[in-house]
Amino acid sequence: MSAEPVGDPGLQPERTSLAWRRTLLALVVADLLIWRSWALAGTRTAAPAAGTGGPDYLGICALTAMAATVVLCICVLARGRELRRSTAAPAAVLLRWAAGAVVVLAGSAVAAVALGH
C-alpha cells in the first residue's frame, strides 16, 4: 500500500497571505468606487445656496470607507507578519477588527449606492 502524500506545510501560510491580500484589493476597489461616486456627485450638483449646506452624506460614506480600508490594511499587514513567524491561527481580536471593517465598508458601499441616485 502506498502512503498518503505529505503536503508542504510551507505553502499554507503563503496561500493565506495571498488570500488576505486579494480580499484587501477587492475592498480597495470598492472604496475607490465610493470615492468616484462622491466626486461625480459633486460635479453634477450645483453649489448650494448660502446657509443651506447640510451634511454631505456621500462624503461621510467616502471617509468611513477610507477609514475601514485603512483598518483592513493594518489587519492584512499584521496577519502577514504573524504568518512569517508561525502558522498559528490569527488572533481573535485581529479577526474582529477585520470583520468589523468589512461590515463598515459594506455599509458605506450600500449607503453610497443609495445616496448616489
Backbone as CSV, one residue per row, in Angstrom:
resi,resn,N_x,N_y,N_z,CA_x,CA_y,CA_z,C_x,C_y,C_z
1,MET,0.843,-1.181,0.000,0.000,0.000,0.000,0.888,1.244,0.000
2,SER,0.385,2.258,-0.689,1.181,3.486,-0.759,0.765,4.434,0.362
3,ALA,1.720,5.174,0.839,1.457,6.151,1.895,0.828,7.392,1.274
4,GLU,0.040,8.071,2.069,-0.583,9.303,1.591,0.492,10.361,1.372
5,PRO,0.352,11.141,0.307,1.353,12.182,0.089,1.284,13.240,1.179
6,VAL,2.432,13.679,1.605,2.514,14.699,2.642,2.578,16.059,1.968
7,GLY,1.686,16.939,2.363,1.658,18.277,1.787,2.797,19.122,2.321
8,ASP,3.128,20.132,1.587,4.176,21.051,2.007,3.569,22.066,2.966
9,PRO,3.886,22.010,4.255,3.273,22.930,5.206,3.695,24.378,4.974
10,GLY,4.736,24.581,4.179,5.195,25.934,3.914,4.316,26.697,2.947
11,LEU,3.454,26.021,2.231,2.602,26.702,1.254,1.350,27.312,1.866
12,GLN,0.839,26.741,2.930,-0.399,27.250,3.524,-0.277,28.703,3.994
13,PRO,0.775,29.084,4.706,0.872,30.496,5.104,0.926,31.432,3.896
14,GLU,1.600,31.014,2.836,1.681,31.849,1.642,0.303,31.998,0.987
15,ARG,-0.436,30.899,0.896,-1.779,30.966,0.315,-2.699,31.840,1.158
16,THR,-2.588,31.709,2.473,-3.415,32.512,3.368,-3.086,33.993,3.214
17,SER,-1.813,34.300,3.164,-1.392,35.684,2.998,-1.889,36.250,1.672
18,LEU,-1.799,35.468,0.616,-2.295,35.918,-0.683,-3.808,36.125,-0.663
19,ALA,-4.528,35.270,0.042,-5.985,35.421,0.141,-6.343,36.718,0.867
20,TRP,-5.630,37.026,1.940,-5.882,38.270,2.666,-5.596,39.463,1.756
21,ARG,-4.533,39.380,0.964,-4.189,40.488,0.067,-5.230,40.652,-1.041
22,ARG,-5.719,39.543,-1.585,-6.760,39.629,-2.625,-8.024,40.258,-2.062
23,THR,-8.374,39.890,-0.845,-9.546,40.473,-0.201,-9.354,41.974,-0.017
24,LEU,-8.174,42.368,0.433,-7.890,43.785,0.606,-7.977,44.520,-0.726
25,LEU,-7.458,43.925,-1.784,-7.518,44.555,-3.099,-8.963,44.769,-3.545
26,ALA,-9.808,43.778,-3.336,-11.220,43.917,-3.705,-11.883,45.031,-2.900
27,LEU,-11.538,45.145,-1.634,-12.140,46.177,-0.798,-11.606,47.561,-1.143
28,VAL,-10.356,47.648,-1.566,-9.813,48.929,-2.014,-10.542,49.379,-3.277
29,VAL,-10.844,48.449,-4.161,-11.603,48.792,-5.373,-12.989,49.325,-4.986
30,ALA,-13.647,48.674,-4.038,-14.955,49.165,-3.576,-14.819,50.561,-2.985
31,ASP,-13.772,50.781,-2.222,-13.516,52.092,-1.629,-13.317,53.147,-2.719
32,LEU,-12.543,52.821,-3.737,-12.311,53.765,-4.828,-13.597,54.081,-5.597
33,LEU,-14.463,53.088,-5.753,-15.743,53.339,-6.419,-16.624,54.277,-5.605
34,ILE,-16.563,54.160,-4.291,-17.319,55.079,-3.430,-16.769,56.494,-3.584
35,TRP,-15.457,56.631,-3.602,-14.841,57.947,-3.773,-15.191,58.528,-5.147
36,ARG,-15.206,57.673,-6.167,-15.565,58.125,-7.515,-17.015,58.617,-7.536
37,SER,-17.892,57.872,-6.877,-19.299,58.269,-6.808,-19.443,59.626,-6.130
38,TRP,-18.676,59.838,-5.070,-18.717,61.115,-4.351,-18.210,62.242,-5.241
39,ALA,-17.122,61.996,-5.967,-16.559,63.023,-6.843,-17.530,63.368,-7.974
40,LEU,-18.152,62.348,-8.552,-19.100,62.599,-9.633,-20.351,63.299,-9.130
41,ALA,-20.790,62.977,-7.941,-21.970,63.633,-7.375,-21.687,65.106,-7.120
42,GLY,-20.465,65.435,-6.768,-20.097,66.831,-6.528,-20.084,67.646,-7.796
43,THR,-19.750,67.018,-8.921,-19.721,67.755,-10.181,-21.108,67.873,-10.809
44,ARG,-22.030,66.985,-10.430,-23.384,67.018,-11.016,-24.277,68.032,-10.350
45,THR,-24.030,68.316,-9.077,-24.921,69.223,-8.351,-24.375,70.635,-8.398
46,ALA,-25.275,71.564,-8.412,-24.884,72.969,-8.376,-24.485,73.331,-6.951
47,ALA,-23.784,74.421,-6.810,-23.369,74.871,-5.478,-24.610,75.236,-4.667
48,PRO,-24.685,74.795,-3.408,-25.855,75.110,-2.592,-25.887,76.595,-2.231
49,ALA,-27.080,77.070,-2.003,-27.239,78.468,-1.600,-26.633,78.660,-0.214
50,ALA,-26.276,79.873,0.095,-25.649,80.167,1.387,-26.596,79.813,2.531
51,GLY,-26.076,79.147,3.517,-26.863,78.790,4.691,-27.680,77.527,4.541
52,THR,-27.691,76.895,3.367,-28.492,75.680,3.187,-27.622,74.438,3.092
53,GLY,-26.336,74.576,3.350,-25.433,73.428,3.234,-25.612,72.450,4.383
54,GLY,-26.234,71.324,4.105,-26.376,70.277,5.103,-25.176,69.347,5.043
55,PRO,-25.195,68.326,5.828,-24.065,67.391,5.799,-23.986,66.669,4.449
56,ASP,-22.790,66.455,4.017,-22.538,65.746,2.761,-22.480,64.246,3.087
57,TYR,-23.611,63.575,2.980,-23.687,62.179,3.387,-22.822,61.272,2.520
58,LEU,-22.704,61.576,1.247,-21.856,60.771,0.373,-20.386,60.944,0.760
59,GLY,-20.027,62.144,1.172,-18.666,62.383,1.657,-18.392,61.624,2.949
60,ILE,-19.393,61.563,3.816,-19.250,60.793,5.060,-19.065,59.315,4.741
61,CYS,-19.819,58.822,3.756,-19.646,57.428,3.321,-18.228,57.193,2.810
62,ALA,-17.711,58.143,2.025,-16.368,58.005,1.466,-15.315,58.001,2.572
63,LEU,-15.449,58.888,3.543,-14.480,58.924,4.645,-14.566,57.679,5.514
64,THR,-15.779,57.194,5.742,-15.956,55.972,6.519,-15.344,54.784,5.796
65,ALA,-15.556,54.719,4.488,-14.969,53.637,3.696,-13.455,53.705,3.730
66,MET,-12.898,54.906,3.661,-11.446,55.047,3.716,-10.903,54.586,5.075
67,ALA,-11.573,54.955,6.152,-11.134,54.534,7.481,-11.191,53.012,7.612
68,ALA,-12.257,52.403,7.098,-12.372,50.945,7.149,-11.272,50.283,6.325
69,THR,-10.935,50.867,5.188,-9.879,50.311,4.350,-8.527,50.413,5.048
70,VAL,-8.285,51.502,5.749,-7.028,51.645,6.497,-6.950,50.589,7.592
71,VAL,-8.055,50.371,8.303,-8.070,49.331,9.344,-7.802,47.960,8.726
72,LEU,-8.423,47.683,7.578,-8.184,46.399,6.906,-6.742,46.261,6.450
73,CYS,-6.157,47.329,5.971,-4.761,47.286,5.550,-3.859,46.952,6.740
74,ILE,-4.128,47.551,7.867,-3.353,47.253,9.077,-3.534,45.797,9.478
75,CYS,-4.763,45.280,9.381,-5.022,43.871,9.705,-4.267,42.935,8.762
76,VAL,-4.254,43.265,7.475,-3.554,42.423,6.499,-2.057,42.436,6.771
77,LEU,-1.504,43.606,7.058,-0.076,43.688,7.353,0.271,42.918,8.628
78,ALA,-0.587,43.040,9.644,-0.341,42.314,10.900,-0.427,40.810,10.689
79,ARG,-1.407,40.366,9.919,-1.538,38.919,9.661,-0.366,38.404,8.835
80,GLY,0.082,39.173,7.876,1.243,38.764,7.097,2.481,38.628,7.963
81,ARG,2.646,39.559,8.898,3.779,39.477,9.823,3.650,38.245,10.721
82,GLU,2.439,37.951,11.184,2.216,36.759,12.007,2.536,35.486,11.228
83,LEU,2.139,35.447,9.967,2.359,34.250,9.158,3.832,34.004,8.864
84,ARG,4.638,35.057,8.860,6.076,34.851,8.665,6.717,34.221,9.890
85,ARG,6.110,34.448,11.063,6.646,33.881,12.300,6.147,32.465,12.563
86,SER,4.861,32.226,12.346,4.296,30.907,12.623,3.017,30.726,11.813
87,THR,2.524,29.503,11.802,1.285,29.205,11.077,0.097,29.110,12.028
88,ALA,0.228,29.699,13.197,-0.845,29.648,14.183,-2.062,30.412,13.666
89,ALA,-3.194,30.091,14.228,-4.440,30.770,13.854,-4.335,32.252,14.206
90,PRO,-5.023,33.092,13.452,-4.964,34.526,13.758,-5.606,34.830,15.105
91,ALA,-5.140,35.896,15.694,-5.704,36.319,16.981,-7.162,36.724,16.785
92,ALA,-7.971,36.441,17.783,-9.402,36.747,17.695,-9.640,38.246,17.533
93,VAL,-8.825,39.054,18.189,-9.011,40.497,18.092,-8.729,40.979,16.665
94,LEU,-7.770,40.369,15.991,-7.479,40.732,14.601,-8.668,40.404,13.702
95,LEU,-9.242,39.240,13.905,-10.408,38.854,13.103,-11.611,39.738,13.390
96,ARG,-11.773,40.147,14.645,-12.894,41.043,14.981,-12.738,42.394,14.288
97,TRP,-11.529,42.953,14.330,-11.293,44.235,13.677,-11.499,44.114,12.165
98,ALA,-10.980,43.038,11.582,-11.126,42.850,10.133,-12.592,42.677,9.754
99,ALA,-13.313,41.866,10.511,-14.739,41.650,10.214,-15.534,42.939,10.399
100,GLY,-15.230,43.680,11.444,-15.910,44.949,11.665,-15.653,45.940,10.542
101,ALA,-14.411,45.992,10.083,-14.066,46.902,8.995,-14.774,46.502,7.700
102,VAL,-14.876,45.205,7.446,-15.584,44.744,6.246,-17.061,45.119,6.324
103,VAL,-17.663,44.961,7.483,-19.082,45.322,7.652,-19.280,46.824,7.461
104,VAL,-18.380,47.621,8.026,-18.477,49.077,7.873,-18.304,49.472,6.411
105,LEU,-17.339,48.857,5.734,-17.124,49.169,4.323,-18.321,48.750,3.475
106,ALA,-18.901,47.601,3.778,-20.092,47.160,3.046,-21.254,48.125,3.282
107,GLY,-21.429,48.551,4.513,-22.481,49.521,4.820,-22.260,50.839,4.105
108,SER,-21.012,51.265,4.053,-20.690,52.504,3.333,-20.987,52.362,1.836
109,ALA,-20.662,51.205,1.274,-20.920,50.986,-0.146,-22.418,50.997,-0.436
110,VAL,-23.208,50.341,0.411,-24.661,50.310,0.221,-25.233,51.715,0.361
111,ALA,-24.771,52.445,1.376,-25.264,53.811,1.567,-24.854,54.708,0.405
112,ALA,-23.643,54.543,-0.102,-23.189,55.358,-1.227,-24.023,55.082,-2.475
113,VAL,-24.362,53.820,-2.694,-25.211,53.479,-3.847,-26.593,54.099,-3.669
114,ALA,-27.127,54.002,-2.463,-28.464,54.560,-2.212,-28.465,56.083,-2.340
115,LEU,-27.387,56.734,-1.899,-27.319,58.191,-1.955,-26.929,58.707,-3.330
116,GLY,-26.307,57.849,-4.127,-25.838,58.274,-5.438,-26.936,58.434,-6.459
117,HIS,-28.129,57.954,-6.164,-29.225,58.035,-7.152,-30.066,59.245,-6.945
